[in-house]
Each structure stands twice: as C-alpha cells, then as structure tokens.
Amino acid sequence: MVPRVAQEAVVAVTSLRQFRSLCLSLGLLAVLSMWLTAAQAATLPPDAVDIMHHSYDGGGMKIDGPSVLVRKSIGPQVSVTGHYYVDSISAASVDVIASGASEYEEERTEISGGVDFLYEKTILSAGYTNSSENDYEADTAYFAVAQDFFGDLTTLSFGYARGWDEVGTRDQDRNTFEEADRHNYKFGLTQVLTKNALFGMDLDVITDEGKLENPYRSNRFLTSPTTYSTQQERYPDTRTSTAVAVRGMYYLPYRGSIKAEYRYFSDSWEIKAHTYDFGYSHAFGEHWILELNYRLYRQDKAEFYADLFPFEDSQTHLGRDKELSTYQGTTMGFGVSYEIRQGVIPFVKRLQFSVLADYMDYEYEDFRDISVEGFEPGKEPLYQFDAWVTRTSLIVEF
C-alpha cells in the first residue's frame, strides 16, 4: 500500500509550494518510512499490485492523480519495488489570487524503484526516486536497515536519504535553476509489549541547504498607512529540522483496534509544532473493515515570518508563506475496506478495495486574506479554509 506518510503529504497540502515542501522536503521521510515499515519483523513484503487514485479539493486548489505500486520477490531473500505517481494540479489559491496571477494548471510525475534484501533477522533496503515538474526537479537516493532482537519482539531501524533538488520558474532556462540539497536521518524502535499491544518511537533529523524559498512568492510591506507593496521572499540558506514521534496500538477483544500518536517538531527557523493523531479500526463480518481517524495539528510561526512588514527590506530574511505562520488544523477521516482472503480467487492471497475520505479545517492566527477587498493593510480577515481529500485503492497480493 502507498505509505501513510505519503498519503498525508497529499492530505496536508494547502498551496502548491506547501505541496512541494511536503513531498520533497519531507519526501525524504516518506521514502524512508515506506521502506522501514516494510522492513519490520524481518520479513519481505508480499508480492502485490497497489493501484490508488487520490483527490484533494480545498483552499482554491484541486489536485488528483493515480498511483501504482508493484512489488515482486526474486527468490526467498530479495524483493524489488516500482512506484509511479502523478499529481495534476489546478490552482487558484489565496496566494495565486493575491499575486494577481490567473489560475494555472501543472502536473508532477514521480517514479521510484527499490530493492529489499533479507538476511536472517536483518533487512537492507535501498532505492531511488525522481520527481519532476516544469519548474522543479527532485532526485532522492536512500538506504535503510532494520534488525530484530529479543525473540523478534524488538525492531531497531536506521535510514539515510540524500536529495538533490533543482528550483526555478516555469519560464526559466533549466540550466539556470538553483539547487537545494537535503539530508534525512531516521531512527526507529518498535516494541511488542503484549500479544495485544504495540509501541513505536521515531526520531528524524532533516537538514536542507540551498534555494529554500518559493521563487513565485512575495511578502508585503507598508508604503503608507493605507497602502502596501510587495517584494520577493528571502529565506535562510540552511534549515535543520528535528521530529520525535511516539505511538501505540492496542488490539481490542471484539475485533477492533485503537491507535494514538504524538509528534513534536522543531527547526532552526524557530517553528515548533505538535501533532496528535487518534484512530480506531473495526472488522465486521468476514470481509468489512471500518476506519475512523482524528488529527490535530498546531504550529508556531517562523522567526522571520510576518503577514505585513513595516517597510521594504526591514530585515535580512522575510517570509509570508502561510505555512510559516501560526495556525492549527484538524482532520477527521473515515473509510471502509472490503477484503477477500486466500481461497476465493485463484492465485490471489489477498484482495482489498478501500475508499477513504478526510475532511480538513485549517485556521490561521496571523495570516490575512488579502484577496478580500475593502480593508486597510493588516486589518483584513484572518484566512481559513476547509478541504476534502479522498483515496480509492485496490490492493492485490499474490
């Protein structure tokens, strides 16, 4: 299945640059999570074909596209994976409207391949991912290792990913694109506590260097008490992010399970964020599974962020990206899956069809909606939006 963190990269998008930031800056984490999850319990993932279609609609943006993942074992110790992912983007968000630009359309294509190698209680994973669009090119290579201990009740994992990005604009010669380098280090622990309880903990450290701001985005500054002008954003050339997550899962006696996760994030730009995630799954009959999820996200602003600066070049670094502001968001998700086990369809060990939907609601505390006319600078209404994200998937294991 497409990893949960990759799905959240689609769920959390509220602007095109945020989408790139999550898929590329945190895309290193997504890639590592995909392979470290597969590596746990020292067993190779089953041969499977996973076909998914995702759709996002909210905040003036529409994003949709297909995803296809294929896994195949080569003997008892090697498994190879190929993944193809497309996002078709149509944007008329508050950022686009505020800049005076018209609605635009764009497409991002991602292709990845990897291999898992099983040796006794150790799994080694490696792979490569390319993400391409007309103004952004990203390449990521990764390596991960997971080892079982203490009767297979404990799994320790480590991963490293290196990304090379090229950043530009749609009308810019690719030979003049600027670069951004990214490094991601991931450490993980999974512990079986009882036959019904599971505990996990992750530590992620990400370093970014190079062109980190959006070349299309501008910040605004006062030119008089009633007027303002704009200038291009300027971010620091480096950023170091650290995230710690703890999670637990408990299987209930009546074919249900509950899970909870807390994640703390901080970076060198003084952003601090808290994420609380709660989920419940319940099996009905022989084939049906119901899923419910609630997620709360809270973030403090970056040290160089402001909705409105007092004058031009008022500080060295200037940013007005709403994803650098103070805001909070809630996500309520639900879904249903239909599963058929081995023996029903010849040569198929498991078939699962799923439909999942998330409703998102985000409120910003210091980012104003300047697309609303009739207000003095700095007195516009605070921005907020809601959105729906849906995923439809078919998984066939052989």
N, C-alpha and C positions, 0 to 999 in steps of 0.2 A: 504494500500500500504506500501511496505517497506519504512521506513522513509528516507528523502532526505539525512540526515547526514550519514546514514548507506551506502547509495549508494556512497557518496563522499569518504567514507573510502576505498571503492574499487577503485574509480577513482584515488585517490591521491597516491596509492601505487607505490613505485619505488624500493623497496627492501623488502625482507621477514621481516626484523626487523622493517622497517617502517610500513609494513602491520600490524604487531602485535601491534606496538605502537599506530596506529590509531584505531585499533579495540579493543584494551584493555585499553591503557591509556585514549584515547578519547572515548572508548566504553562506559564508564560511561555516557558521554554526549549523545551518540547516544541513549542509553536506555532511559534516561530521556526525550530527545527530542521526542522520539516516544510516550511516554505516556502523556507528557504535551500537545503536539499537539492534541492528541485525546481528551484531557480533555477540550479544549477551547470551549466556547459557551455553557457550561453546558448541553451538550447532549452526550449520549453514542454513540460510533461509530457503524455504521450499521453492521449487520451480513454479513460476507464476507469471500471469499476464494481468496487469492492473491498468484499466482504462478509466480515466476520470474527466469530467467536464466541470469547470468552476465558473462562477459568475459573481461579480461584485457590482452593486448599483447604489451609489450614495455620494453626497458631497459634490455633485456635479460631474462625477466620473462614472464610467461604465467600463468594466474590464471582464473579459471572458476568454475562454480558450480550452483546448484539450490538453490532456497529459496522458502519456503512455509509458509504462514501465514494464520491462521484460527481464525476468531472472531465469538463468539456466545453469544447472550443475554440470560440471565436467568431471566425472568420477566422484569418489566419496570425499575429496578434500578441497575441491575448487568450485567456486560459483562465480559466474560473470553476470553483470547487470548493465542494461542500457536504458536510458531515460530520455524522452522527448517531451518538451513542454512549450506551450505557446500562450502568450497574452496579447489579445487585441484590445487596445486602449482608445477610448473616446473621451476627451476631457474638455469640460467647460467649468472647472472648479473655481472656487473663490480666488485662487491665485492667478488663474488664467484671466478671469474677468477683470481683476484689479490691475493687471498689467496692460490692459487694453487689447490683448490678443483675442483672436477668434477661436472657436472650438477647433480642435485638431484631432487627428487620428494617428495612431502609431502601433507598431507590433514588435514584441520582444520574443525571440526564439532562444530556447535553452536546450542544449544537447549534452548529455553526460554519459560516461561509461566507467565501470569499476570492476574490481575483482576481489573476492574474499578467499583466503587460504586458511584451512583448518588444520592445526597440528596439535593432537592430543587435546588439552584444555585451553588452547590459545587460538584466537582468530586474528589474522592480519588482513587489513583492508587497505586498498589504495584505489585512486581513481582521478578523473579529470573532468572538469565541467567548463563549457563555453556558453556564455550568454551574450546575445548580440542584438543590437537595435541601431537605428541610423545615427545616433549621437552618443552611444555608449557601448563599449566592448569590454567584457569581463572574462578572464580566464582564471580558473582555480584548480590547484592540484592539492590532494590531501592524502594523508596516511593515518591509520588508526590501528591500535592493538587492544584487545580485550583478553583478560585472563581470569579463569575461575579458580577459586580457592575453597578450602574448608568444606569438602564434600559437595561442591558446586552450589553452596548456599551464598557465596560472596563472589561478586564480579567486579574487578577493577579495570578501568579503561582509560586510555590516553589517546588523544588525537592532535594532529597538527595540520593546518591548512594554510596555503600561501596563495594570495590572489594578486593578479596584475590587471588593473583597470585602465582604460583609456577614455577620457572625458572630453566632450566637445559639444558643438551645437549642430543643428540639422543642416545649416548652410556652410559649415566649416570643412575645410580640407582635412581628411583623416590624418595626413602626415603632420598636421599641426596640433593634434589632440594632446591634451595634458595627461599626466599619469598619476595614478594613485595605487600605492602598494598596501597590502593588507596581510596581517598575520593573525591566526587564531589558534590558541592553545586551549584544549579541553581536557578536563579530568573528571572521571565519573566513578561512582560507587553505587552498586545495587546489592541489597542485602535481603535475603529471605528471613523474616522474623519468625513466622509460624507457617503452618500449612495454608493459612488464610490471609496472611499479612505480608506486604512487601514494602520496603523502604528504599529510597534512592536519593542521591545527592550529586550535584554537578557544580563544577567551577569552570568558568570561561573567562579568558583574558584575550582581548582583541586589540591590536594596535593598527592604526591607519596613518598613512603619511602620503602627502601629495595634494592633488586637487580635490578637496573635500566639499566645497560649496557647489551649489547649483548655478551653472553659468546663465540660466534664464532668470533667476530670481533677483529681485531688488528689495532693498529696505527703503523706508521713507523717513524724511526729516522735515522739520518745520522751516518754512521760509517767511511766515508771518503768523499771527495768532489764528488766522482763518484759512491758511493755505499751506501746502506741503509739496515737496518734490521728491524724486527717488534717485538712488544710486545703487550700483551693483553690490551684492553682499560680499563680505570678505571674512573668511573663516581662518582659524589657525591651520597651519600645515600639518599638524600632528594631533592625534587623538588616541587615548588609551582607555579602554572600557573593561570593567570587571563585573561579572554577574555570578551570583551564587543562588542555587535553587535547591530546595528540599521538597520531596514529595512522598506521599504514602498511598497505598491502595489496600483495601480490605474487602475480602470476598464474604458476602452475607450468606446465611444458611438457606435463604429462599431464592437462590439463583440470581441474586443481584450483587453488585459491587459498587463501592464508593471510592472516590479518589480525591485528594486535596494536594495543592501545590502552592508554595510561596517562593517568589523570586525577587531578589534585590539587585538593582543595577545602579552603578555609579560610573562616572567617567571624568576625564581631566578637564572637561568643559563645565564641570560643576552640576551636571544633570544627575539627579537622583530619582529613581523610580521604584515603585512597589507593585507587584502583580500577585493577585490572589485568584486561584482557579479551583473550582469545585465541580465534580462530575458524578453522575450516577448512571449505571447501566443495569438493565433488567432483561432477562430472557423470558420469552413467552412461548409456550408450546415447544415444538421441536425445531422451529426454523426462524422465529422472530426475535429481534433484539432492539430494545428501545434505549436511546441515549439522551441524557439531559446534561447541560453544562452551563455554568455561570462564571464569568470572568470579570474582575475589577482591576483597572489599571490607573495608577496615579503617578504623575511626573512633575518635578520642579524644573524651572527654566534654566537654560544655559547662562553662564555669566556674561556673555556678550550679546544676549538677545534683548530686543526691545520692540514693541509694536510701533513706537514713534520716537525717533531720536531728536534731540533738541536742535541740532544744526548739522550741516554736512561735515563728514569726516570727524565726528565728535569723539570717536575712539578708534583704536587700531583695528579691532575686529568688530564687524557689525553683521547681525543676522536677524531676519524677520520671518524665517521659516516657522510656521505654526508648530512643527514637530519639535522645535527647540523651546517652546513656550511652556507655561504651567497649564496643565489640563488633566482631565480624568475621563475615562471611558468605561462603559460597561458593555458586556457582550452576553447575550442569552442565546444558547444554542439548543437545538433538539434535532433528533434524527431517528431513522428507523432502518434496520437492515434485515434482509431475508437471506438465510444461509442454508445451503444444501451440502450435506457431508458425503463422504465416500460411499459408493454403492448404488447411488441413484442414477448418476450419469457415467457411462463407461469412460475410463481413463482420467476422470476428474476426481481429485481428492477432496476439494472444497470449492464451492462457488458461492460468492456473496455479492448481493446487489444492495447498495446503500444510497439513501437520499438524506442529506444533512443540510440544515439551514441555521444561520446565525443572524440575529438582529443586534446591531451595534448602535450605541448612542454616546456621542462624544461632546463634551462641553469645555470650552477654553476660557481661562480666567484672565488672560492678559493679551489676547489676540483678537482684534476687532475686525468686523466685516465691513471693509471699505467699499464693497460693491453696493451698499445701501446709501443712497444719496440723501442730502438734506441735513447732514450733521457736520459740526466742526471737527477738525482733526483731533483724534484722541477721545472723542465722545460718541463714536459710532457704537452700535450694539455689539456685544461680545458674540463671537462666532460659535455656532454649534451645528451639528449635523447628525443625521442617522442614516443607516445603510443596511442593506440585506446582502448576505453572502450565501450562496448555495453551492453544494458539491454533490454531484451524482457520479457514482463509481461502480465498476464491475470488476471483481477480482476472481480469477480462475486459477486454482493451484492444481498442478499435475503430479 
